[in-house]
């Protein structure tokens, strides 16, 4: 009788910051011979397009107190409870070998069900500060894999530093040769996390437009903007004769990043990991309302290494940003040093480390 392949249930949701490392783990575990299911909600399902087609997507009932009116908030416990019951039933019928949560409210049903059924379970925290849901489960799982180090953790947590997994298409461009700024076409990539960033849309176009003509004439821009900002950002670039692609989401960020001379970004954990693995100079503007200012914590390694320029949003304006963009694009040797410093901070083995932790947790390492 053929032994049934082990099953890994990955729970993630909400944003690309949770889904991208989840995708990376799914890819590796499939190659190792595991079956993989993804448990997420309707919001998280929007980011599943890059997952291998053999990954079964299960949408669960979940909710957050952070959004909606009084009635919606009152229904949260019932929706989450229904999600937990549904998850227990599904896991009882097809028992997972392990359950891994990547954060976000959609992970509550799967991790709760795993605890009820006493299944091996762990969470991965991308940021330097635990998210709300991961904080709840940190001492209720077998291990917490940390993507950023150090990470602020509650006492009694079994923490292991793995780094943040990156998708296969990012890993394929690991250490891609960097062409420093010069008297030839140069690309700037502007990414504001999976939701875009209004602060970047408010300041980046004007900052680029104010660059000296000898630099500006060579610059092209890929700018990720929110739906409501798309029209004005596109119009500004066009009115100032700047070649720019403006989209709400780029499906080919790894390619664009590897071709860029400079990346301007929020400091989400996945963005920081991508920038480090590919190795690009960056200007990071942490999201100021992130829980416990975790984006500033995410950027600290790159800042200390001299790989990035950090601008707090309360100090962000067109003139300041323009000065920093010019400082990178007008200094080829300095830009190259930033690129190499970013590479030094990378953990390209993060996905393998996380996969190894899953196998260690379960004692199960099948041969593909």
RODO-2510 file (C-alpha; in nm, 4 decimals, decimal comma):
residues 368
     n   res          X          Y          Z
     1     x     0,0000     0,0000     0,0000
     2     x     0,1394     0,3396    -0,1006
     3     x     0,2019     0,5700     0,1935
     4     x    -0,0098     0,8832     0,1816
     5     x     0,1995     1,1925     0,1272
     6     x     0,2274     1,4282     0,4265
     7     x     0,0021     1,7322     0,4276
     8     x     0,1089     2,0841     0,5200
     9     x    -0,1651     2,3381     0,5886
    10     x    -0,0408     2,6936     0,5440
    11     x    -0,2596     2,9646     0,6945
    12     x    -0,2108     3,3225     0,5805
    13     x    -0,4093     3,6201     0,4719
    14     x    -0,4695     3,9868     0,4396
    15     x    -0,1687     4,1181     0,2522
    16     x     0,1119     4,0235     0,0204
    17     x     0,3434     4,0517     0,3219
    18     x     0,1836     3,7365     0,4593
    19     x     0,1127     3,5610     0,1312
    20     x     0,4508     3,5914    -0,0424
    21     x     0,6531     3,4011     0,2215
    22     x     0,3684     3,1503     0,2451
    23     x     0,3987     3,0965    -0,1298
    24     x     0,7735     3,0471    -0,0984
    25     x     0,7292     2,7739     0,1644
    26     x     0,4577     2,6060    -0,0431
    27     x     0,6908     2,5861    -0,3434
    28     x     0,9697     2,4186    -0,1456
    29     x     0,7457     2,1738     0,0391
    30     x     0,5862     2,0613    -0,2865
    31     x     0,9331     1,9875    -0,4242
    32     x     1,0022     1,7847    -0,1105
    33     x     0,7019     1,5655    -0,1833
    34     x     0,4435     1,7156     0,0522
    35     x     0,0858     1,8017    -0,0282
    36     x     0,0025     2,1652     0,0497
    37     x    -0,3237     2,3399     0,1299
    38     x    -0,3600     2,7149     0,1803
    39     x    -0,6152     2,8394     0,4293
    40     x    -0,7095     3,2047     0,3789
    41     x    -1,0089     3,4356     0,3469
    42     x    -1,1539     3,6141     0,0444
    43     x    -0,9177     3,9091     0,0890
    44     x    -0,6115     3,6882     0,1033
    45     x    -0,7324     3,4841    -0,1945
    46     x    -0,6558     3,7836    -0,4174
    47     x    -0,2850     3,7127    -0,3719
    48     x    -0,2923     3,3431    -0,4590
    49     x    -0,2305     3,3833    -0,8321
    50     x     0,1395     3,3002    -0,7968
    51     x     0,0856     2,9821    -0,5937
    52     x     0,1526     2,6520    -0,7730
    53     x    -0,1707     2,5221    -0,9225
    54     x    -0,1540     2,2005    -0,7187
    55     x    -0,1972     2,3944    -0,3941
    56     x    -0,5553     2,3553    -0,2772
    57     x    -0,7018     2,6921    -0,1742
    58     x    -0,9512     2,6808     0,1117
    59     x    -1,1369     2,9994     0,1975
    60     x    -1,2274     3,0203     0,5645
    61     x    -1,4645     3,2356     0,7615
    62     x    -1,2731     3,4973     0,9558
    63     x    -1,2966     3,8625     1,0514
    64     x    -1,1182     4,1449     1,2279
    65     x    -1,2260     4,4047     1,4812
    66     x    -1,0223     4,6623     1,2883
    67     x    -1,2771     4,7140     1,0105
    68     x    -1,6517     4,7580     0,9752
    69     x    -1,9288     4,9107     1,1807
    70     x    -2,0779     4,8141     1,5147
    71     x    -2,2778     4,5234     1,3713
    72     x    -1,9786     4,3861     1,1805
    73     x    -1,7645     4,4007     1,4945
    74     x    -2,0373     4,2275     1,6980
    75     x    -2,0410     3,9415     1,4485
    76     x    -1,6638     3,8884     1,4541
    77     x    -1,6612     3,6206     1,7305
    78     x    -1,9346     3,4250     1,5528
    79     x    -1,7573     3,4380     1,2156
    80     x    -1,4257     3,3360     1,3681
    81     x    -1,5981     3,0605     1,5674
    82     x    -1,7597     2,9268     1,2519
    83     x    -1,4206     2,9324     1,0841
    84     x    -1,2625     2,7328     1,3689
    85     x    -1,5379     2,4693     1,3609
    86     x    -1,5039     2,4404     0,9849
    87     x    -1,1266     2,4067     1,0106
    88     x    -1,1512     2,1360     1,2785
    89     x    -1,3883     1,9363     1,0575
    90     x    -1,1647     1,9667     0,7509
    91     x    -0,8535     1,8681     0,9453
    92     x    -1,0343     1,5755     1,1056
    93     x    -1,1218     1,4451     0,7586
    94     x    -0,7753     1,5085     0,6086
    95     x    -0,5335     1,5276     0,9004
    96     x    -0,2386     1,7630     0,8408
    97     x     0,1140     1,6571     0,9307
    98     x     0,1803     2,0200     1,0316
    99     x     0,0136     2,3617     1,0294
   100     x     0,2107     2,6821     0,9709
   101     x     0,0601     3,0285     1,0193
   102     x     0,2013     3,3412     0,8586
   103     x    -0,0091     3,6027     1,0355
   104     x    -0,3336     3,7842     0,9723
   105     x    -0,6788     3,7102     1,1107
   106     x    -0,7464     3,4307     0,8570
   107     x    -0,4846     3,2202     1,0394
   108     x    -0,6955     3,2002     1,3569
   109     x    -0,9220     2,9127     1,2415
   110     x    -0,6376     2,6883     1,1184
   111     x    -0,4080     2,7463     1,4177
   112     x    -0,6967     2,7075     1,6641
   113     x    -0,8042     2,3836     1,4978
   114     x    -0,4450     2,2563     1,5058
   115     x    -0,4318     2,3260     1,8791
   116     x    -0,7624     2,1499     1,9400
   117     x    -0,6404     1,8451     1,7463
   118     x    -0,2910     1,8639     1,9055
   119     x    -0,1186     1,8848     1,5685
   120     x     0,2421     2,0061     1,5221
   121     x     0,2133     2,3787     1,4573
   122     x     0,4303     2,6853     1,4208
   123     x     0,4084     3,0435     1,3086
   124     x     0,6374     3,2606     1,1022
   125     x     0,6659     3,6280     1,1926
   126     x     0,7994     3,8460     0,9132
   127     x     0,8458     4,1635     1,1173
   128     x     1,0664     4,2683     1,4061
   129     x     0,7555     4,2956     1,6250
   130     x     0,4889     4,0258     1,6468
   131     x     0,1602     4,0983     1,4745
   132     x    -0,1617     4,0857     1,6759
   133     x    -0,2580     3,7309     1,5828
   134     x     0,0945     3,5914     1,6049
   135     x     0,1254     3,7478     1,9494
   136     x    -0,1798     3,5489     2,0601
   137     x    -0,0369     3,2196     1,9340
   138     x     0,3359     3,2714     2,0058
   139     x     0,3312     3,0656     2,3268
   140     x     0,0670     2,8245     2,1955
   141     x     0,2700     2,6793     1,9104
   142     x     0,5747     2,4531     1,9013
   143     x     0,7998     2,7137     1,7434
   144     x     0,8097     3,0725     1,6193
   145     x     1,0237     3,1243     1,3108
   146     x     1,1497     3,4832     1,2977
   147     x     1,2094     3,6616     0,9696
   148     x     1,3710     3,9684     1,1300
   149     x     1,6242     3,9513     1,4086
   150     x     1,5985     4,0475     1,6818
   151     x     1,2214     4,0132     1,7161
   152     x     1,0336     4,1293     2,0243
   153     x     0,8788     3,8130     2,1732
   154     x     0,6839     3,7166     2,4858
   155     x     0,8603     3,5134     2,7526
   156     x     0,8429     3,1396     2,6974
   157     x     0,8511     3,1577     2,3170
   158     x     1,0549     2,8964     2,1308
   159     x     1,2064     3,1319     1,8724
   160     x     1,4294     3,0385     1,5782
   161     x     1,5790     3,2905     1,3347
   162     x     1,5169     3,1707     0,9796
   163     x     1,4949     3,4964     0,7849
   164     x     1,2088     3,5829     0,5537
   165     x     1,1369     3,3453     0,2653
   166     x     1,1216     3,4997    -0,0795
   167     x     0,9374     3,3700    -0,3831
   168     x     1,1130     3,1535    -0,6406
   169     x     1,1157     3,4372    -0,8946
   170     x     1,2995     3,6566    -0,6411
   171     x     1,5447     3,3821    -0,5529
   172     x     1,6126     3,3281    -0,9230
   173     x     1,7469     3,6865    -0,9327
   174     x     1,9575     3,6491    -0,6163
   175     x     2,2530     3,8848    -0,6391
   176     x     2,1600     3,9876    -0,9946
   177     x     2,4389     4,2015    -1,1374
   178     x     2,3884     4,5651    -1,0416
   179     x     2,4488     4,8367    -1,3002
   180     x     2,5326     5,1516    -1,1019
   181     x     2,3824     5,4864    -1,2052
   182     x     2,5439     5,6531    -1,5037
   183     x     2,4995     5,8411    -1,8289
   184     x     2,2534     5,5866    -1,9673
   185     x     1,8934     5,4721    -1,8996
   186     x     1,8225     5,4328    -1,5288
   187     x     1,5172     5,2809    -1,3611
   188     x     1,3518     5,3702    -1,0322
   189     x     1,1058     5,1251    -0,8769
   190     x     0,8475     5,2688    -0,6369
   191     x     0,6545     5,0140    -0,4308
   192     x     0,4314     5,0874    -0,1349
   193     x     0,3478     4,7407    -0,0162
   194     x     0,0572     4,5397    -0,1540
   195     x    -0,1827     4,8276    -0,0813
   196     x     0,0282     5,1055    -0,2317
   197     x     0,1271     5,4130    -0,0311
   198     x    -0,0297     5,7577    -0,0534
   199     x     0,2731     5,9257     0,1049
   200     x     0,4924     5,7958    -0,1769
   201     x     0,2419     5,8992    -0,4425
   202     x     0,2257     6,2463    -0,2853
   203     x     0,6029     6,3001    -0,2852
   204     x     0,7936     6,0710    -0,5220
   205     x     0,6710     6,2079    -0,8596
   206     x     0,7521     6,5681    -0,7680
   207     x     1,0863     6,4673    -0,6163
   208     x     1,1868     6,2866    -0,9346
   209     x     1,0679     6,5774    -1,1497
   210     x     1,2938     6,8148    -0,9548
   211     x     1,6105     6,6145    -1,0267
   212     x     1,8815     6,7895    -1,2334
   213     x     1,8177     6,7574    -1,6057
   214     x     2,1398     6,5603    -1,6654
   215     x     1,9986     6,2853    -1,4420
   216     x     1,6273     6,3211    -1,5147
   217     x     1,6679     6,2714    -1,8891
   218     x     1,7864     5,9142    -1,8257
   219     x     1,5229     5,8159    -1,5686
   220     x     1,2203     5,5907    -1,6137
   221     x     0,9857     5,4956    -1,3312
   222     x     0,7732     5,1981    -1,2295
   223     x     0,5328     5,3275    -0,9649
   224     x     0,2846     5,1188    -0,7691
   225     x    -0,0071     5,3356    -0,6566
   226     x    -0,3454     5,2888    -0,4985
   227     x    -0,6551     5,2968    -0,7198
   228     x    -0,7529     5,6418    -0,5998
   229     x    -0,4060     5,7807    -0,6738
   230     x    -0,3520     5,6230    -1,0154
   231     x    -0,4909     5,9007    -1,2341
   232     x    -0,3144     6,1926    -1,0684
   233     x     0,0196     6,0121    -1,0424
   234     x     0,0084     5,9057    -1,4079
   235     x    -0,0921     6,2570    -1,5156
   236     x     0,1914     6,4175    -1,3171
   237     x     0,4570     6,2002    -1,4758
   238     x     0,3104     6,2580    -1,8231
   239     x     0,2867     6,6347    -1,7727
   240     x     0,6558     6,6456    -1,6762
   241     x     0,7728     6,4297    -1,9642
   242     x     0,8829     6,1422    -1,7389
   243     x     0,8419     5,7919    -1,8797
   244     x     0,6511     5,6032    -1,6116
   245     x     0,4392     5,2918    -1,5730
   246     x     0,1840     5,3353    -1,2965
   247     x    -0,0120     5,0325    -1,1793
   248     x    -0,1942     4,9239    -0,8654
   249     x     0,0116     4,6059    -0,8522
   250     x     0,3079     4,4752    -1,0503
   251     x     0,3166     4,0998    -1,1085
   252     x     0,6808     4,1210    -1,2169
   253     x     0,8374     4,3130    -0,9280
   254     x     1,1445     4,0823    -0,9144
   255     x     1,2306     4,1674    -1,2766
   256     x     1,1728     4,5382    -1,2263
   257     x     1,3747     4,5379    -0,9064
   258     x     1,6682     4,3580    -1,0665
   259     x     1,6717     4,6181    -1,3457
   260     x     1,6426     4,9169    -1,1093
   261     x     1,9220     5,1491    -1,0015
   262     x     1,7137     5,2542    -0,6988
   263     x     1,4137     5,1189    -0,5084
   264     x     1,1862     5,3511    -0,3103
   265     x     0,9609     5,1546    -0,0806
   266     x     0,7791     5,1063     0,2432
   267     x     0,9697     4,8819     0,4842
   268     x     0,7415     4,5813     0,4863
   269     x     0,9223     4,2603     0,5697
   270     x     0,8754     4,1044     0,2254
   271     x     0,9938     4,4189     0,0488
   272     x     1,3037     4,4386     0,2698
   273     x     1,3764     4,0694     0,2048
   274     x     1,3376     4,1109    -0,1732
   275     x     1,5618     4,4192    -0,1774
   276     x     1,8259     4,2329     0,0240
   277     x     1,8247     3,9101    -0,1775
   278     x     1,8385     4,0882    -0,5151
   279     x     2,0741     4,3504    -0,3706
   280     x     1,9586     4,7012    -0,4550
   281     x     2,0130     5,0481    -0,3042
   282     x     1,6943     5,1736    -0,1492
   283     x     1,5167     5,4598     0,0183
   284     x     1,2749     5,3244     0,2787
   285     x     0,9825     5,5160     0,4259
   286     x     0,8328     5,3014     0,7052
   287     x     0,4550     5,3026     0,7384
   288     x     0,4074     5,5143     1,0517
   289     x     0,0896     5,3380     1,1698
   290     x     0,2333     4,9854     1,1589
   291     x     0,1826     4,8007     1,4876
   292     x     0,4556     4,9001     1,7336
   293     x     0,6381     5,0742     1,4456
   294     x     0,7522     4,7349     1,3190
   295     x     0,8501     4,8649     0,9742
   296     x     1,1241     5,0774     1,1274
   297     x     1,2450     4,7648     1,3063
   298     x     1,2394     4,5775     0,9735
   299     x     1,4656     4,8371     0,8118
   300     x     1,7208     4,8542     1,0930
   301     x     1,9558     4,5914     0,9501
   302     x     1,9783     4,7653     0,6120
   303     x     2,0208     5,1050     0,7783
   304     x     2,3036     4,9860     1,0033
   305     x     2,4751     4,8206     0,7052
   306     x     2,4627     5,1387     0,4969
   307     x     2,2410     4,9697     0,2374
   308     x     1,9448     5,2036     0,2613
   309     x     1,8426     5,5595     0,3401
   310     x     1,5588     5,5698     0,5926
   311     x     1,3191     5,8654     0,5920
   312     x     1,0468     5,8692     0,8605
   313     x     0,7177     5,9721     0,7058
   314     x     0,6903     6,2758     0,9345
   315     x     1,0125     6,4038     0,7758
   316     x     0,9184     6,3124     0,4208
   317     x     0,8794     6,6010     0,1765
   318     x     0,9630     6,6607    -0,1870
   319     x     1,2899     6,8441    -0,1224
   320     x     1,4259     6,5888     0,1259
   321     x     1,3368     6,2982    -0,0995
   322     x     1,4803     6,4651    -0,4091
   323     x     1,8092     6,5253    -0,2263
   324     x     1,8347     6,1590    -0,1293
   325     x     1,7434     6,0287    -0,4764
   326     x     2,0075     6,2596    -0,6251
   327     x     2,2610     6,1403    -0,3643
   328     x     2,2221     5,7829    -0,4907
   329     x     2,1935     5,8453    -0,8649
   330     x     2,4829     6,0930    -0,8717
   331     x     2,7206     5,8593    -0,6860
   332     x     2,7825     5,5353    -0,8784
   333     x     3,0466     5,4070    -0,6365
   334     x     2,8249     5,4778    -0,3356
   335     x     2,5264     5,3107    -0,5029
   336     x     2,7366     5,0014    -0,5702
   337     x     2,8419     4,9897    -0,2045
   338     x     2,4747     5,0095    -0,1023
   339     x     2,3928     4,7229    -0,3380
   340     x     2,6654     4,5011    -0,1930
   341     x     2,5703     4,5955     0,1634
   342     x     2,2094     4,4911     0,0950
   343     x     2,3302     4,1535    -0,0295
   344     x     2,5331     4,1074     0,2887
   345     x     2,2100     4,1399     0,4896
   346     x     2,0158     3,8845     0,2873
   347     x     1,9077     3,5351     0,3922
   348     x     1,8543     3,3581     0,0593
   349     x     1,8406     3,0281     0,2488
   350     x     1,5404     3,1433     0,4554
   351     x     1,2884     2,9230     0,2774
   352     x     1,5061     2,6128     0,3151
   353     x     1,5599     2,6976     0,6825
   354     x     1,1846     2,7285     0,7351
   355     x     1,1148     2,4057     0,5464
   356     x     1,3792     2,2298     0,7544
   357     x     1,2092     2,3552     1,0689
   358     x     0,8773     2,2069     0,9518
   359     x     1,0471     1,8706     0,8956
   360     x     1,2226     1,8882     1,2322
   361     x     0,8934     1,9726     1,4004
   362     x     0,7179     1,6703     1,2478
   363     x     1,0088     1,4275     1,2143
   364     x     0,8862     1,3691     0,8600
   365     x     1,1181     1,4219     0,5624
   366     x     0,9762     1,2346     0,2623
   367     x     1,1765     1,1671    -0,0496
   368     x     1,0265     1,3468    -0,3541
***
